[in-house]
Amino acid sequence: MGPKKVKDSTKEFEKALALKGDRKYALRLYVTGTTPRSVSAIRNIRKICNEHLKGAYDLKVIDIYQQPVLAKGEQIIAAPTLLKKLPLPLRRFIGDMSNTEQILLGLDLSPKKK
């Protein structure tokens, strides 16, 4: 057995920083059918994604009435709930997603300057 290679942590860190600009967001929005709150949450999160993430996201809308197993697996206890799975850390947002500043802050994005 040969000598064990030690990773260069500086190179790893620089590589991670370079990828940060190319990060893709994995978002899951759990809703309850076509209630007004669900429809509002879908509309609001799509608007936020289109304005601030511009193609760097994967948004899946999951109706917990249709797929209760997925909601149980993610421990969803209220709806609508947005789950940011990637990039880490995992974050949860509950409500109709109308507070754009709070959502952007939770996604580690800064609001656009007007």
C-alpha positions in Angstrom: 0.0 0.0 0.0 1.4 3.4 -1.1 1.4 6.7 0.8 -2.0 8.2 1.4 -2.6 11.4 -0.7 -3.6 14.4 1.4 -6.2 16.7 -0.2 -5.2 20.3 -0.8 -7.9 22.1 1.2 -7.2 25.5 -0.5 -7.8 24.0 -4.0 -11.0 22.4 -2.7 -12.2 25.7 -1.2 -11.4 27.6 -4.4 -13.3 25.0 -6.5 -16.3 25.3 -4.2 -16.2 29.1 -4.5 -16.1 28.8 -8.3 -19.1 26.5 -8.3 -21.1 28.9 -6.0 -21.8 31.2 -8.9 -23.2 28.2 -10.9 -25.3 26.8 -8.2 -28.6 25.3 -9.0 -31.5 25.5 -6.6 -33.7 22.4 -5.9 -37.0 23.6 -4.6 -40.1 21.7 -3.6 -43.4 23.4 -2.9 -45.9 21.3 -1.0 -49.5 22.5 -1.5 -53.0 21.3 -0.7 -55.0 21.1 -3.9 -56.1 24.2 -5.6 -57.0 26.3 -2.5 -56.5 30.1 -2.8 -53.5 29.9 -0.6 -51.9 27.1 -2.7 -52.6 29.0 -5.9 -51.1 32.2 -4.4 -48.0 30.3 -3.2 -47.4 28.8 -6.6 -47.8 32.1 -8.4 -45.5 33.9 -5.9 -42.7 31.4 -5.9 -42.7 31.2 -9.7 -42.4 34.9 -9.9 -39.5 35.0 -7.4 -37.7 32.2 -9.3 -38.2 33.8 -12.7 -37.0 37.2 -11.4 -34.1 36.1 -9.2 -32.9 32.6 -10.2 -33.4 32.9 -14.0 -33.1 29.2 -15.0 -30.9 28.2 -12.1 -33.6 26.3 -10.3 -35.7 23.2 -10.4 -39.1 23.8 -8.9 -41.4 20.9 -8.3 -45.0 21.5 -7.0 -46.3 18.6 -5.0 -50.0 18.3 -4.0 -50.0 16.5 -0.7 -53.5 15.3 -1.4 -52.2 13.4 -4.5 -48.8 12.3 -3.0 -49.2 12.1 0.8 -46.2 9.8 1.1 -43.8 12.5 -0.2 -45.1 15.0 2.4 -44.8 12.4 5.2 -41.2 11.6 4.1 -40.2 15.3 4.3 -42.1 15.8 7.5 -44.4 18.5 6.1 -46.9 19.5 8.8 -48.3 22.7 7.2 -49.1 23.8 3.7 -48.1 25.5 1.6 -44.4 24.8 2.5 -41.4 25.5 0.3 -38.4 23.3 0.9 -35.0 24.4 -0.4 -33.1 21.2 -0.7 -30.1 22.5 -2.6 -27.8 24.3 -2.2 -27.3 23.4 1.4 -28.4 24.2 4.1 -31.9 22.8 3.9 -34.5 25.6 4.5 -38.3 25.6 5.0 -40.7 28.4 4.3 -44.4 28.2 5.3 -47.1 30.4 3.9 -48.2 31.9 0.6 -44.6 33.0 -0.3 -45.8 36.6 -0.5 -42.9 38.0 1.6 -40.3 38.2 -1.2 -37.6 39.7 1.0 -37.9 36.8 3.5 -37.8 34.2 0.8 -34.7 35.8 -0.9 -32.9 36.1 2.4 -33.6 32.4 3.1 -32.4 31.4 -0.3 -29.2 33.4 0.4 -30.0 35.9 -2.3 -30.1 39.7 -2.0 -33.1 41.6 -3.3 -32.6 43.6 -6.4 -31.9 47.3 -5.9 -34.5 49.5 -7.4 
